[in-house]
Structure formats: C-alpha cells, structure tokens
C-alpha cells in the first residue's frame, strides 16, 4: 500500500502557527492537503505531534486525510509509526510548509520509483518547496533502527541518502517543465508567507492550480517580470 504522509506542526520556530495562516481564506495546510489529494494514492495521512492533534483534526477531516499523532522532534519515528499503523509499503513524504507542492511532479516521481524499485527518490532542480520524497517503507524502518544523530531523526531522510552504498537512490534532474532551482515557494518566514499570499492570488481561477507549470508561470509573472520580459 502506498500512502502520502504529510508532516506538520504548530510551533514552527521561525513562523509560529504557519500551518493555520490564511491562504485564500482557508488555513495554509488545507491547500497542501488538497494538492496532494489530487493524486489517488491509497492513503492520505497527516502526521503531526500529539500536541497538534486537536487543532489539525477538523482540517484533516475536511481534506479527507487520516490523522496520526507521534513524536514532535523525532519525526523519523513519527513516520515509522504511521507506516506500522496503516500498513504502508511505500511512503510519499511531504511537508506542511509547502502549499505549492507540485502534485503532477509528485505523481511522476512516484511512477519512476515504482518502476525502478529505489529505496529513496527525489527530483533535483525543482523550486524550493515544490517537491516530495518517495521512500520504501522497509528502508525507513531500517533507518529508524539505526539512525542516531538528532538531524537524521528530525529530518527523516538524511540517513538514507547519507548511506548510498547501503540504499538504492534515485535522484534525477526534474523534467524541464518543472525546473526552477532558484525559485522559493516554501513558507518558512514572514516574507515567504507574504509572497505565498500573492502567489495564491495569482493562481486563483487557473484550470490546473496544483500543476507545477501553473505555479512556475504565476511566480515568474508576479516576481520575475524584469528578468523574463
């Protein structure tokens, strides 16, 4: 079974409560979930710390996501708890600070992962905040048993791509239509959020609001006019 596991928390250090900040009149985290929901994975799961369950429960329900609570700082164990609870064999890892995640790129990467059988897959060259990581559940469980450093456990995947001799990695350059490594569409600061509000307004009414090309075109139109004139 394949499941997208979206990690989110309320007490962000740089921008507290950012998951609940309004974006188009609704909490930011809802846009992330709705983008990921457009891909028909078997399970859609919002994995958060125990102290965030109450706040996220109604939003997960609205988006059609199951809710799972786990450790706050040991995010690797939170993912592995979700793997065991839902019986996942493959995981699409997404984060709650990326409201413009490219749903079409995520689906394409997932197909490549299935075809190649890698332990870890991610596109290079995407805008910052556009991508997901696709993981073999068995590899994450192995990482949980062996990873010791706080960074490896907080950021989930470093143990995998830090041991390329032990885990099969698939890290190709993204297809050209999704490339934009100098673009920043994540929300980590107040300035990021200001731009996200403008970008969301620029995408509103688009036929494919969760497609990477739509997001890139709107970003360039709004923020890079001089460069792309």
WOFENJO-V673080 format. One record per backbone hydrogen bond with DSSP energy under -1.0 kcal/mol. CO is the residue of the C=O (numbers start at 1). NH is the residue of the N-H. Records with the same first field share a line. If there is no record, write none. Layout:
# WOFENJO-V673080
CO=NH ; NH
This chain:
# WOFENJO-V673080
1=89 ; 90
2=43
3=92
4=45
5=94
6=47
7=96
10=12 ; 17
15=18
17=20
18=21
19=29
21=28
26=23
27=30
28=32
29=33
30=34
31=35
32=36
33=37
35=38
36=39
39=41
43=4
44=66
45=6
46=68
47=8
48=70
49=52
50=53
52=56
53=57
56=60
57=61
58=62
59=63
60=65
66=46
68=48
70=50
73=75
74=78
75=79
76=80
77=81
78=82
79=83
80=84
81=85
82=86
83=87 ; 88
89=137
90=3
91=135
92=5
93=133
94=7
95=98
97=187
98=101
101=103
102=106
103=107
104=108
105=109
106=110
107=111
108=112
109=113
110=114
111=115
112=116
113=117
119=136
120=170
121=134
124=174
125=180
127=130
128=185
130=102
133=93
134=121
135=91
136=140
137=141
138=142
139=143
140=144
141=145
142=146
143=147
149=153
150=154
151=155
153=76
155=157
157=160 ; 161
158=162
160=163
163=166 ; 167
168=119 ; 120
170=122
172=124
175=178
176=179
180=183
183=128
189=193
190=194
191=195
192=196
193=197
194=198
195=199
196=200
197=201
198=202
199=203
200=204
203=206
208=211
210=103
211=215
212=216
213=217
214=218
215=219
216=220
217=221
218=222
219=223
220=224
224=228
